[in-house]
Amino acid sequence: MHLGLIGYGSIAHSLIGMLPADRVPRVTVLVRPASLDKAKHDAPPTGSGPAVQVVSTLEGLLAARTGVVVECAGHAAVARFGADILRRGIPFIPASLGALADADLHENMLQAARTGGARLTIPAGAIGGLDLLQALALNGPPRVTYRGIKPPAAWKGSPADAIVDLDALATRTVFFSGTGREAASAYPKNANVVAAIALSGGGFDHMKVELVADPEARANSHSYEVISPICTYTIEIANSPNPANPRTSMTTVASLLLEILRHDPQEPL
Amino acid sequence: MHLGLIGYGSIAHSLIGMLPADRVPRVTVLVRPASLDKAKHDAPPTGSGPAVQVVSTLEGLLAARTGVVVECAGHAAVARFGADILRRGIPFIPASLGALADADLHENMLQAARTGGARLTIPAGAIGGLDLLQALALNGPPRVTYRGIKPPAAWKGSPADAIVDLDALATRTVFFSGTGREAASAYPKNANVVAAIALSGGGFDHMKVELVADPEARANSHSYEVISPICTYTIEIANSPNPANPRTSMTTVASLLLEILRHDPQEPL
């Protein structure tokens, strides 16, 4: 399988490092023109893992005739390239799912997927349990409440600064409660997880989000609760930081790898 | 899409009732020869939902040239038909996953899937979170502990009878603790859930199972805990009984439907 990647930051490097070269021998990476020289320099030497080719235009990526394309370059890259890729019939896996909180963009991408007959995959990312949520949603939108819990210091620089005194917080405090769409817009660092749950369930407007600063918390964690007529469940997840880049969750990388392997037509397992 | 089903009991009937006829207009059901007349009588009248055809031999099912085949007939049907279907290149979704606790049968089916180039899908069934578990397992087998929790009366007729006095139980009691393989063999009613987790993680022998009788429990519930170097999570699930048949979980039906729709090559969403 020939994999397409958009972006060549820490997620892309971690992902390439995990690719089984016998199943994904070739990768073509789309980077910004300004990053082309650096990216060529960063590409692993021939012989270690998959062969990596770097291009700087969408035309270059399309000309490489890759199978599935994975985006790991940020929300703007989903908006800029996603629909064109799907329209060409190429399956697309966006890591930056938060971009789909823009309802027009989401609709545009769904149309492109239909036109191209190509799948738009929602990877589990830093969260899980989307398998059950997607199954329950077939029966009507479930009631979902998501909680993002971080130590107070981790919320610095977000709108939380203006709502609570993060330095003085003594107890676990819910400082935001709103819809998924409101949360994805105001707290972009949580947007990808919120979007993964929203897109698997009843959408951004039918999902409640609570953001929590907890002085007892040692790491970031996610939890959500689902109530539907046929099942209720809760899931609580604590991700370990990626040693190479604490801002990148390794579960995000692992879930992208899983979805890539599931798209491999040669290896059905 | 033309769906193949093995078995025509309550799961099959619930599933057929949920199929969107515009996406799955045709179903061929394999039943035992002795059940053929009854099954023909049970088939819904033309015009309401998908058109249902009933056959009584594997040859009849194969001759119908269905897309994906879903098994909902019990463990014996997986053992009898699964490998043949996969070897013919037809994707196979077994609801009775517990059959794969038989290591020889499991290996045989994986070989058949490779030979046929057809996918063997593990549906989430009565459980969820397998998306994250499968992603984590790419990094090596996670540590998994599953707990099946039921009211004492629900364990009657199982080996638990000989271990604890179910009628007199006053507190929540773990009466079984062992590997996934031991649990699937001794407690067949939990085998499908145990197998779904085992097959998504590190296998039956690298999974701990605890079975619990809880006088406070009002319904059956499942929970499991996953510990891996990159993430830990817990999920707790309480399924509502299917009003048509309390022994069948509606989440099982919904997750089969989700996997069927995901196999539809005409509708990528």
Interface residues (C-beta under 8 A of the other chain):
Chain A: M18 P91 L110 A113 R114 G117 A118 R119 L120 A124 I127 G128 G129 L130 D131 L132 L133 Q134 A135 L136 L138 N139 P229 I230 C231 T232 Y233 T234 I235 E236 I237 A238 N239 S240 N242 S249 M250 T251 A254 S255 L257 L258 L261 P265 Q266 P268 L269
Chain B: M18 P91 L110 A113 R114 G117 A118 R119 L120 A124 I127 G128 G129 L130 D131 L132 L133 Q134 A135 L136 L138 N139 P229 I230 C231 T232 Y233 T234 I235 E236 I237 A238 N239 S240 N242 S249 M250 T251 A254 S255 L257 L258 L261 Q266 P268 L269
